[in-house]
Amino acid sequence: MIEIPDQISTLWIAAALAAFLAKHYLADFLLQTDWMAAGKERPNGWLTPLAAHAGVHGAMTALLFLMVSPPLAWLGIADALIHGVIDRLKSLAARCLQVTPRQAGFWWLFGADQSLHHLTHIGLAILLAAAGSAA
């Protein structure tokens, strides 16, 4: 069971939030290859590139938890699954709505996608900071 204390160190929460922002930038933008980005949007054959992309996110989340609280490294798997579902739903919505980067609807979906990823990271950052504060 993951316990969240009544108080979490301000330094830990700030560090955890910064770590997850950096992790997201690296995994979603710098480390996402063209193969991942284009492949996960295809109507067929999307699973492998999406799994690779989500796997990068999961691995980086697991690494953050390994540095602070190794028993919570399994949260990397949860992050990978959540990230993959969010990305897949965005892809399906974009295809259903037939939006492209030249249309506002595409950017609304992109913004919703990024917001959901950041909400996930806020939750993970709280757990990381709680673990760090308890140590």
N, C-alpha and C positions, 0 to 999 in steps of 0.2 A: 504494500500500500504506500502511496506517495503522500507524505504529510506536508502540508503547507503551514508554516508557523503564523501566528498572529502578526508578527513583524518580520520583515525581510530587510536586510541591509540595503540602504540606498545605493551604496557603491556596487553591491552585487547586482541589483536590478538594472542599474545603468550599464554595467559591464555586459550583462547577459543580453540586454536589448541591443547594444552596439554589436555584440558578437553575432546575433541572429540577423541584423541588418547587413553586416558584412558577408555572412554566409549566404544570404539570399542574393546579394549582388553577384557574388562569385559564381554560385551554382546556376542562377537563372539567366545570367547575361554573359559573363566571361567564359565559363566552362561549358555552356550549352553550345554544342556544335550545330552546324547547318543541318547535318543528318538528323539530329535530335529535333531541332526546331521544325523542320519541314516534315519529317517523318511522322511526328506525333499528331500532325494535322490531317494526315491522309485518311480517306474513308476506309481503306484496307491497309493492313500491314503497319498499323500505328502502335501496336502493343510494345514491340521491342524498343523502338526509339523513345517512347514514353517511359518505359521501365528504366531505360538507361538514364534518362534525364532525372526522373524521380529518385533513382538510386543514388545519383550524385548528391542530391539534397539529403537523402537519408544517411548516407555515409558521413557527410559533413556534420549533421546533427549528432550522430552517434559519437563522432570525434569530440565535439564540444562536451558531451556528457561524460565521455571517458576521461577527460581532463579534470572534471569536477566531482563526478559521482558515477563511477563505473557501473554500479548496478542499474542505473537508469539509461544505459546506452541503448537498450531496446526501443527507446523512444525514437531512435533513428528510423526504425521500421515503420512506426506509426506516422512519422513525418513523411516518409516516402509514399505511403499509401494515401495519405490526405492530399499531398501535393499532386499525385497522379490523378486522383479523382477530380480535383479542382481543374486541372489542366484539360482533362478529357471533357468535362462538362462545358468548359469554355469553347473547346473545339466544336463540340456538337451544336452548341448554341449559335456559333458563328456560321456554321454550315447551314443550319436550319433557317437562320435569318438572312443568309446570303450576303453577309457584310464583308467588306474589304477594308484595308487600312485607309482608303480614301473616303470612308464614310464614318460619321460620328458614332454609329452603333458599334463599330469595331472597337473604338477607343473606350466606349462605355463598358464593353465586355472586358477589355484589357484592364481597365481600372478596377472593375469588380474582382477579377482574377487576382490582381496584385493585392487588393485590400484583404481578400480571404487568406492569401498567403501570409500577410503581415499579422492578421488576427491569430492565425495558427502559431506564428512565431512569438507573439506576445504571451500566449499560454505556455509555450515551451520555455520562454525566457523566465517566466515566473517560477516554473519548476526548477530550472537550472539555478536561479538565484536563491530559491529556498534551500536547495541542496548545499549550495556554497555557504549560505548563512548559517546552516546547521553544523557545518564542519568546523 
